[in-house]
Amino acid sequence: MNDRDTKLESLGYPPEEAPKASGLYTPLVVSGNTAYLSGMVPFENGALKYAGKVPSEVPIDDATEAAALCAANLLRVVRRDLGSLDRIKKLVKVCGFVNSDADFTEQHIVMNGASRLFLEVLGDAGAHARSAVGMANLPLGAAVEVELILEIAD
């Protein structure tokens, strides 16, 4: 394992546990030196860990953990599909979707969970542009979904 794998594991996310696609899509597509990752919901051990509306059914702290789990799953997919987290040259854009109650306005706080994990694992390469939006619902009723665009090294 490299330093990034070790860091991911030290944060409680074994790098080899990448989720598989659960629909008719590809989790990661490469075009030139850019990788586009499909939205990831907070699966752990093959099951959805966080489901429901934020904050009425899922507290903000749990939703923040859900965002971190989504980020970890995205990194796990990169490792599986590209062979190494060292292929990540730079995160470009993170898009976060929060299954929000109608009056909830702190999606940006929830998405800090994903941003923090990316920075902890990738260091300066993990700095990124970001969107954080509230949604009426997400697939499977997930509390959070995160997608990612990144630059890869040869």
N, C-alpha and C positions, 0 to 999 in steps of 0.2 A: 504494500500500500504506500501511496505517496503522502506528502504532508496534508494535502487537502482531504484525502480519504480519512486520514487519521483524525483530523479536526472534526469532520462530519461525524465520525463514530464517537469521538469524545463528547459531542453534544447530544448523544443518545440516538443517533440515526445510523445504523449499520449500512454502509454504502452499497452492499450487494442486494438490498431488498427493494429493487425497483419494481413499481407496479406495472402491470401489463395493460395494454389498451382494452377497453371494455365496449368498444363500438367499432364502427367502420371508419377509422381514421388512423393516422400514423402519429405516434407520440412525438417524434422528432424528424424534421425535414431540414436538410442542408441545401442551401443555394449559394454557391460561391464560398465565401468565408463567413456566411451568416447561418446560424442555426435557429430555427423557429420551433418552439416547443408548445404543444397543445396544452390547453388548460388542464390543471391537475387539481383534484379535490383531495381532502385530507384522509386518504386511505392509510391504514396501518394493519399489517398482517392480513391483507386481503379484505378488510372490512372498513366501512366508513366510520371514522371515529367521532366526528363532530357533525351533527345535523341539526337544522332548525334555524329560526330567525334570531338575529343578533339585535339587541341584547335580551329580548324577552324570554327566549328559550336557551340561548347560548350566551353566557356572560362574556363581556369584552375580553377578559383575561384568557378564557378558553378559546375564543375566536382568534386571538393573537397567537396562541399555541397552534391552532388549526392552520393559520397562515404559514407559520414556521414549518409545520409538517408538509404542507403543499410545496414549499420551497425545497425542503430536503428531498421530496419525491422527484422534483424536477432535476435536481443535481444527480440523483440516483439514475435517472433515465439518461442523462448526458454520459455518465460513467459507463452504463451498460451499452449504449448505442454508439458512442464515439471511442470507447476503450479506456478513457482516463479523464479525470477532472482537470488534469494539466492541459487539456486541449482548449479549455476556456481561456481566451485572451482577455475578454472584456464583456461584462454584461452591458447590454444596450438599453433594453426597456423591459420593465416588469409591469404587468397589468393585473390588478387585483379586483376581484368581484366579491362583495359581501352580501349574503342573504339577509337583507336588512328589514327591520320594522320600518313602517312608513315614515316615522319621525326621527329615525336614527341618522346622525350626521357625523359620526366619528370613524368612518371607514378608513381614514388615513392612519388612525391609531392601530386598528386591527392589522393593517398591512405592514406596520413597523415590525411585526413578527417575522415576516418573510424577508424584509430588507435587512434586518439585524442578522439573520442566519446567513444570507448571502455575503455580507461583509465579514462576518466571523470566519467563514470557511475560505473565502476567496481573497480577502484583504482588499487592496486597492482595485483589483480587477472586478470586485463585487459592487463598486459604486455604479449607480444606474439611474436612469430616468424612470418615472413611475406614474401610473394612474391608479386611483383607488375609488371605486364606484359602488353604490348600493344597487342591489337588484331585487326584483319582486320574488324571484326564486332561482335556484340553481339545480343542476342535475342531481337526482337522488335526494334532493332536499339538503344538500351539503351546506354548511355554514359559510364556507369560503371556497373560492377557486382562484388559482394563480396561473398565469401564463408568462412565458419568457422568450425574449429575443436576445441572442448573444453572438459575439464575434468569436470565431474559433481559429486556433493556430493550426498550421499544417502538421 
